[in-house]
Amino acid sequence: MLKRAVYLVLFANVALAQSNLLPSREVLALQQRGVQLMESISLLVPELSRASAPLLENAKQARQALIVAPGGMHAGLAHTYLVNARAFTVLSDAVPKPYPFPEEGKKQTAEYRDLLSKLEAHFTALLLQREAALRSSDRDNLRRYSEANMQLKPATQGRVVFLGDSITDAWRLNEYFPTQDYVNRGISGQVTGEMLGRLKADVLDLKPAAVVILAGTNDLARGIPLSTIQNNLTLIGDLLTHHRIKPIYSSVLPISDYHKAVNPTYERSPQRPPEQIRAINQWLESFCKNRGFTYLNYVPVLADGSGMLKAEIAEDGLHPNGTGYRLMAPLVAEAIHRTLNSGGAARPVKAK
């Protein structure tokens, strides 16, 4: 009973805090404004300017690091920013100010305190959200497709499940393949370990003939070692093989930084280094060749001459738009056809 009560209190607090959880873009904007206000207020008080210089620099560096953090939501960096921003307030209160203090300075100080309160409320909400996720009994989000799985019609001989993250989740398979028994089981933000955790409910129990696996980009963004990614993908292949389901392993899609001027969070290469993407794809191709699985290589049609995701097929440097999916569709259709009709030969599917 006590454990249940703890859960109820925790999730009640999360619900109350949700209104304070801000989008990453808004958080970054508030932090930038906070830095500007720290600089402006410091100029009005010479002693504060000298004393607060390290705090200002720490806040700047924390914000800069948050720009390239996955989703702009790194709790440790957000805490670093807040510690230095709050220390600036304490220091500002302690340092003697010129008299009379300019009205503009008073306005800026009031704005800064209000801004800091919003960021602190956001940080509290973020921590509560993370705590709830850690304590959740549904770590791998099996709830997402539980009802849809129960309502699914009996499998045809050509059923194919698409297992993946947001790139799969956003793919409207019924529009690209309206006559096929293709089932989308992508979940935004997931890593390979979470896909492995829901493999039975969202794949094996649906009795497909084949599975298209597109995974790994979020693992890189979270700093998960390549060896762990490889282990998870290997276990997925082992389980599918045991159940006589044919795996089709997709290459991890390239990324680009072409749209970072639109939004700083669209600078993708710091979280998903191209050399690590290439390393995963090289391993995938070798793994598929050794195991007799199909390797589906999207890179030739999606990458430009620099090896980056073409600017016109993704507005954020990561997720394909309609044009991107139209380039991917014939490749996956060919891979599925060849896998189901010729035993899933190991040679990679290449762009024509």
N, C-alpha and C positions, 0 to 999 in steps of 0.2 A: 504493500500500500504506500509506503514511504517513497519507493522508487517511482511509482506512478504519479504521486503528488509532485515530485521533483520535475518529472517530464511535463506535467500540466502547467506548472509555474513557468518553466523554461519557455514552452511554446506560447504561453500567454504573453510573456515579455517580448518574444519575437514579434508576435502580432502587433503589439503596441508600438514597437520600434520601427515597423515597416515604413511608416510615413516619413521617418527621418532618414531612410536609406536613399542616397542620392545617386543618379547616374554618374558614371566615371567622368564623363565630359564636364558635368557641372562641378564635381569635386575638384578637378584640375583647374577649372576657371576660378573657383573660390580660393584655391591655394595660390594661384598666380596673383590674384588681387590682394591676398594677404601679404605676399612678398612686397608688392608695390606699396602697400600701406606701411609696412615696417620701414621701408626705405624713406618714405615721405615723413613719417613721424620722427624718425631719427635725425633728419636734417634740421628739424626745429629745435632739437635738444643736443648740442654738441657732445656732452658727456655720454648721452645715450648712444650716439652714433659710434663712438669708440668702443664702448662696453658691449654693445649688441652685435658687433661685426661677426663674431663667430656663430652666433645664433642665426643670423640672417643667412650666412653661407651654408650652414647645415640645413636650413629649411629649403633653400634653393636646390641643393643637391638631392634632398629627399624627394622634392617635387619632380626634378628631372628624371630620377630613377623610376618614379611612379608612371611617368609618361610611357615608358616602354614595358611596364609590368603587365602581365596578362590581365586584360580587362580593366587596367588601371585601378585594381582593387587589392593591393598588397598591404595586409594589415601591419606588418612590421615597419614598412616605409611610412605609412600613414601615421603610425605612432611616433616615429622619429620627427616627422614634420610637426605634429601637435606638441610634443615635448618642447621643442625649440620655440614654437610660436607662443606657447603658454609662458615659457621662461622670459620671452620678450615682454609680455604684459607685466609680469612681476617686476622686471627690471625697470620698465617704463614708470611704474608706480613709485619705485624707490628713488629714482634719480630726480633731483630738483629741476623744476621747469622754469623757464623765464616768465616774468610777470609783467603785463598780463599775457596769458597764453593765447595765441591766435585762435579765432573762431574756427578757422579751417582745420586747425590742429585738433580742436575739440570734436569736430564732426568726423574727422578721420579716425580718431581714437574710438568714438562710439561705433562707427562702421566696422572697425577692426574687431571689437569685442563681440558684436553681433555675428560677424562672419565666423569667428572662432567658435562661438556657441553652436552654430550650424555644423561645423566640421566635427566638433566633439560629439554631437548627437548622432551624426552619420557614423562615426567610428564605433560608438557604442552599439548601434544597430548592426553594423558589420560584424562585430564580435559575437553578438547574439545569434546572428544568422549562421556564422561558422560553427558556433557551439551546437546549435540545433542540428546542423548537418552531420556533425561528428557523432551525436547521440542518436540520430535517426536509425530506426530499425530497417529502413529501406535505403541503404547506402548506395546501391546501384540503380535506384529509380525503377524498380520492377513495376511499381504502381502505374507508371506512364502508359504502358500498353496492356495492362492486365485485362481491362474490359474489351478492348479491341481484339485481343487474342481469343477471348471466349466467343466473340461474335463472328470470328473469321470462318468462312466456308471451308469445307474439306479441301485438302490440298489436291491440286492437279499434278500430273506428271511433270509439268514444266514450272512448278512453283520455285521462285527464287526470292530469298530474303536479302535485303540490303542492310547490312549492319555497319553502323558508323556513328559519327558525331554530327555537328551542325551542318556540315557540307552534305551529308546524306539526309539529315532531318529536313532540310529546306528543298530537297529535290522532289518535285511533284511527279512521281513516277506514273500516275494515272494519266497525266497529260502527255508524257513522252512515249509511254508504252500502254496505250489504252486497252489493248486486247490481250495483254499478258497478265499472268498470275504472279505479279511482282509485289512484294510486301515490304514496305518501308519500316525499318526498325532503327532509325537513327535518333540519337538524343544529343541535343546541343551541349557542348562542353565536356563530353565524356572522354575518358582516357581508356587505354586498352584493358586495364585491370577491371574497370567497371563493365566493359563489354563482355569480358570473360565471365564476370559474376552473373550476368543476365542471359548467358548463352542458352541455357536450358529453356527458360520460359519464353524468350523472344525469338529463338531460332529452332532448337532441336524439337520442341513440342509442336512446332508448326509444320513439321515434316516436309521441308523443302527438298528439292533435288540438288540445289546448289545455293551457295551463299557468296555474295559480293561483299568483301571486307575492305572498308576504307577507314584507316585508323592510324594514329601516331602523332598527328600534328599538335594535339593538345598535351600529349605526354612531353613533347619537347618544350612547350611553353611553360610547363610546370617543373622543368628540370629533372624529369624522370630519366634515369640512365638508359642508354641504348640497350644494354644487356637485359634490363627489365622489360623493355618494349619487345625485344626479341623473344624472351621467355613467354610473355603473354600471348603473342601471336602464334608461337609454336604450340602452346597448349590449346588454343582455339582450333588449330589445324588437326591436332591429335584427336580432339573430341569429335570434330566433324567427320574425320575419317572413320572413327570407331562406329559412328552412326550411319555410315555409308552416304554421307552428304559431301558433295564436291566443293572444295573451297576455290574461290577466285580472289586472289590478293591484289588489291589496287595499290599503285604507287602513291606515296604521300604527295599531295599536290605542291607545286612550287608556290612561293610567296613573293611579294614585292613591297617596296617602300614608296611607290610612285604617288600615293595619295596622302602622304603624311602632312602635306601643307593644308589639306582639308581638315584633318583631325590628327593630332600628334600620336594618338593610340594606333593609327594605321601604319606606323613604322614597325613592320613585322619582323625584320631580320634579327633584332637583338634577342627576341624570345625564340625564334625559329630559324637558327642559322642555316643558310643554304647548304653548307658543307655537312651538317648533321642530317638534313633531309636527303641529300645524296647518299650518305652512309646507310640510312635505313633502306632506301630504295635498292642500293646495291646488294644489301643483305637479303631483301625480299626476293629479288630476282634469282639469287643463288639458292635461297631456301626453296623456292618453287621448283627450280630445275632439279634439285636433289630429291624432292618429295613427289615430283610428278604433278604438281598443282599448276593452275593457270596463273600467270602473272600478267596483270592488266596495267600497261604503262600509259598514263595520261600525259606525262611530261612533254613529249614531242609536240602535241597540239596545243598545250596550254602555256608553254614557256616561250619567251622571246629570245632574241639572239644572245642576251646576257644571262639566260637561264632563269630569269625572273618571271613571275606570273604576268602575262600580258596586261597592260594597263586597262584596255578596253573590255576585259572580260570579268573584272572584279572591282567594284567601287571602293573596297576597303583593303585590297591587297591580300585577301585571304579567302573570302567566300565567292565562288563563281556566281555571276549573274545569269540571266537567261541565255545570253550568247555563249557563256562558258559551258552551261549544261548541254546546249545544243552540240557543242564540240565533243563533249564526253559521251553523249547518248549512243552514237553509232559504235564507239569503241567497246562500251560495256555490252551492247547488243551482240556484237561479234564474239566477244569473250564468252558470253553465256551460250550462244549457239554452238560454238566449237566445243565448249566444255561438256554440254549435255549430249552432243552427238558424236564426239570422238574420244570420249573418256577423259577429257581434261588434260590434254597434252601440255607439257611443261614449257613449250616455246612461248615467249612473251607476245602479247597482243600489241602490235605496232600501228602507229598512225599511217594511213595511206596517203 
